[in-house]
Structures are given as C-alpha cells and as structure tokens.
Amino acid sequence: MPLSALALGLALTGCQPSTQPAPTATPDSPTRPAASPAAAAAASVATADPAAAVSPTCPHPEFDTFLSHFSREITLQETSVADPLVSESVDMAAEPEPRMVTEKIALRDVTWPVMPNTTTLHKVGRDLKVTAEADGSMAVQILTPDTSDQQTYYFAQKPCWQLVRKVDEAI
C-alpha cells in the first residue's frame, strides 16, 4: 500500500498547475501585475455594453438567436424551461362549458419537445408571431390560421432566456 500511495502522490504532483513567470518589462510597455482570469472576465463584463452583458454564461443572449436554437434543440429546451412550468389549456370536460385551467408541471414531467421547431412551421401551414411584452419578456405565438389551434409560449430572462409559461388555446 505505501508504494501505491507514493506513486499516486507522484502522479498528482505532475498534475499541479505550473506557475507562469512574471512578465518582463520592455522599453515600450510598463510593468503591470497580471490579472487573474476571473478578474479579467469580470473587467470585460463590467466594461461591455450593459444590454449585451446579461450573463456571461448565457449561450444565446439575443432572443431571436435563442428562439431559433430553443425550438430545434431539445437539450437547450431541457436547460431553459422553468421548474415548474406554468401550463394553461382548455378543459373540454368542464361544466357547464369548457374553460381554461392552469397547472404547474414539474420539469421531470414536461413532455419534450415542449415547443415545435419554428423553422418548419410553414411546411405544416402554421404561422409564427413574436411579441415583446411590456415587462421585457417575449411572447411567441404559434397558430394555424382560421382555427382555434393556437399556442403561446412566454419567455423571460432569469438571467438567461427561459420558457416560464405556455398557453394552449386549442379546442
């Protein structure tokens, strides 16, 4: 056992990060201490345009780009849906007449894909309307003209774009 512990110790020693030598000054450049990668990232976010600096970890900060990827990538949907997801739909069995019902669906119970691919809607006779809401969220309506087949998806930045609510008005 002591021999294996020694071998493991030697192997781990080889995995340690090496330190970089201090930068040397040249006649044209002043000597400055190197900033840590975290400090450099924070500085670049702080000096960038505040509207573009929603979060450095958001894969698609612009909504149009996000929507294009979200509608066709189930893996992005799985990481960009609120838990729970607010879902509204028409209860046709309600008495005395159909009515909208709301439920909160746990992420583990969401059926994927949660939204159809927006780039192929025209092939099946459906339309797409994207609307900016007053609170900064976005509403994406997918509908079949002249029918009740209409779904609206509501997205909010939390800090990245996230589907927070879907409304299915189809009867």
C-alpha positions as CSV (number, residue, x, y, z in Angstrom):
1,M,0.0,0.0,0.0
2,P,2.8,2.6,0.8
3,L,4.2,2.1,-2.7
4,S,0.9,2.8,-4.4
5,A,0.4,5.9,-2.2
6,L,3.8,7.1,-3.3
7,A,3.0,6.5,-6.9
8,L,-0.3,8.3,-6.6
9,G,1.4,11.2,-4.9
10,L,4.0,11.5,-7.7
11,A,1.2,11.3,-10.3
12,L,-0.8,14.1,-8.6
13,T,2.3,16.2,-8.3
14,G,2.6,16.1,-12.1
15,C,-1.0,17.4,-12.4
16,Q,-0.4,20.6,-10.4
17,P,-0.7,23.8,-12.5
18,S,2.6,25.4,-13.3
19,T,3.1,29.0,-12.3
20,Q,3.8,31.4,-15.2
21,P,6.9,33.6,-15.0
22,A,6.2,37.2,-14.2
23,P,6.0,39.4,-17.3
24,T,9.1,41.3,-18.1
25,A,9.0,45.0,-19.0
26,T,10.1,46.1,-22.4
27,P,11.1,49.7,-23.2
28,D,7.7,50.3,-24.8
29,S,5.5,48.7,-22.1
30,P,5.1,49.4,-18.4
31,T,5.3,46.5,-15.9
32,R,1.8,45.6,-14.6
33,P,0.9,42.6,-12.5
34,A,-1.1,40.0,-14.4
35,A,-4.8,39.9,-13.5
36,S,-6.4,36.6,-12.6
37,P,-8.6,35.0,-15.3
38,A,-11.7,35.7,-13.1
39,A,-10.7,39.3,-12.6
40,A,-10.1,39.7,-16.4
41,A,-13.5,38.2,-17.2
42,A,-15.2,40.5,-14.6
43,A,-13.5,43.5,-16.0
44,S,-14.5,42.7,-19.6
45,V,-18.2,42.2,-18.5
46,A,-18.1,45.5,-16.5
47,T,-16.8,47.5,-19.4
48,A,-19.0,45.8,-22.0
49,D,-22.4,47.2,-23.2
50,P,-24.8,46.5,-20.2
51,A,-27.6,45.3,-22.6
52,A,-25.2,42.7,-24.0
53,A,-23.9,41.6,-20.6
54,V,-27.0,39.8,-19.4
55,S,-24.8,36.9,-18.2
56,P,-21.5,35.6,-19.4
57,T,-22.8,32.1,-19.3
58,C,-25.9,32.5,-21.4
59,P,-25.4,30.6,-24.7
60,H,-27.7,32.8,-26.7
61,P,-28.3,36.2,-25.1
62,E,-30.2,37.7,-28.1
63,F,-33.8,36.4,-28.1
64,D,-34.1,35.7,-31.9
65,T,-31.0,33.5,-31.8
66,F,-32.1,31.9,-28.6
67,L,-35.6,31.1,-30.1
68,S,-34.1,29.5,-33.2
69,H,-31.9,27.2,-31.2
70,F,-34.5,26.6,-28.5
71,S,-37.2,25.4,-30.9
72,R,-35.0,22.9,-32.6
73,E,-32.6,21.7,-29.8
74,I,-34.2,19.5,-27.1
75,T,-31.1,19.7,-25.0
76,L,-31.4,23.5,-24.8
77,Q,-35.1,23.2,-24.0
78,E,-34.3,20.9,-21.1
79,T,-32.0,23.5,-19.6
80,S,-34.1,26.5,-20.5
81,V,-37.6,25.6,-19.1
82,A,-38.7,26.9,-15.7
83,D,-39.3,24.3,-12.9
84,P,-42.2,24.2,-12.5
85,L,-43.6,25.3,-15.9
86,V,-46.9,27.1,-15.8
87,S,-49.2,25.5,-18.3
88,E,-52.7,26.7,-19.3
89,S,-55.0,24.7,-21.5
90,V,-58.7,24.3,-22.3
91,D,-60.6,21.7,-20.2
92,M,-63.2,20.5,-22.7
93,A,-64.9,18.4,-20.0
94,A,-65.6,21.3,-17.7
95,E,-69.2,22.1,-16.9
96,P,-71.3,24.0,-17.8
97,E,-68.8,24.8,-20.7
98,P,-65.1,24.4,-21.5
99,R,-62.7,26.7,-19.5
100,M,-59.0,27.5,-19.2
101,V,-57.2,25.6,-16.5
102,T,-53.8,26.2,-15.1
103,E,-51.3,23.7,-13.7
104,K,-47.7,23.8,-12.7
105,I,-45.7,21.0,-14.4
106,A,-42.5,19.8,-12.7
107,L,-39.6,19.8,-15.1
108,R,-39.3,16.0,-14.8
109,D,-42.9,15.7,-16.1
110,V,-42.5,18.0,-19.1
111,T,-43.0,16.3,-22.5
112,W,-40.2,17.0,-24.9
113,P,-40.1,18.8,-27.2
114,V,-42.0,21.4,-25.3
115,M,-42.2,23.6,-28.4
116,P,-42.2,22.8,-32.2
117,N,-39.4,23.8,-34.5
118,T,-40.2,27.3,-35.6
119,T,-38.2,26.9,-38.9
120,T,-40.5,24.2,-40.2
121,L,-43.9,25.7,-39.2
122,H,-44.7,27.0,-42.7
123,K,-44.4,23.4,-44.0
124,V,-47.5,22.4,-42.0
125,G,-49.5,25.6,-42.6
126,R,-48.7,27.3,-39.2
127,D,-47.8,30.9,-38.5
128,L,-45.4,32.4,-36.0
129,K,-45.7,35.8,-34.2
130,V,-43.1,37.1,-31.8
131,T,-44.1,40.0,-29.5
132,A,-42.1,41.9,-26.9
133,E,-44.1,42.3,-23.7
134,A,-44.1,45.4,-21.5
135,D,-42.2,43.7,-18.8
136,G,-39.3,42.7,-21.1
137,S,-40.4,39.2,-21.6
138,M,-41.2,37.7,-25.0
139,A,-44.4,36.0,-26.3
140,V,-44.2,33.5,-29.1
141,Q,-47.5,32.6,-30.7
142,I,-47.8,29.6,-33.0
143,L,-51.1,29.3,-34.7
144,T,-53.0,27.6,-37.5
145,P,-54.9,30.4,-39.3
146,D,-58.7,30.4,-39.0
147,T,-58.7,27.7,-36.3
148,S,-58.5,27.5,-32.5
149,D,-55.2,25.7,-32.9
150,Q,-53.1,28.3,-31.1
151,Q,-50.3,28.1,-28.5
152,T,-48.4,30.9,-26.9
153,Y,-45.0,30.5,-25.2
154,Y,-43.8,33.1,-22.7
155,F,-40.1,33.6,-22.2
156,A,-38.3,35.7,-19.5
157,Q,-34.7,36.4,-18.8
158,K,-33.7,34.8,-15.5
159,P,-30.8,35.7,-16.2
160,C,-30.8,33.7,-19.5
161,W,-33.9,33.2,-21.6
162,Q,-36.2,30.7,-20.1
163,L,-39.7,29.4,-21.0
164,V,-41.8,30.2,-18.0
165,R,-45.4,29.7,-19.3
166,K,-47.2,28.1,-22.1
167,V,-50.9,28.6,-23.1
168,D,-52.7,26.2,-25.4
169,E,-56.0,27.6,-26.6
170,A,-56.8,24.7,-28.9
171,I,-60.2,23.1,-28.5
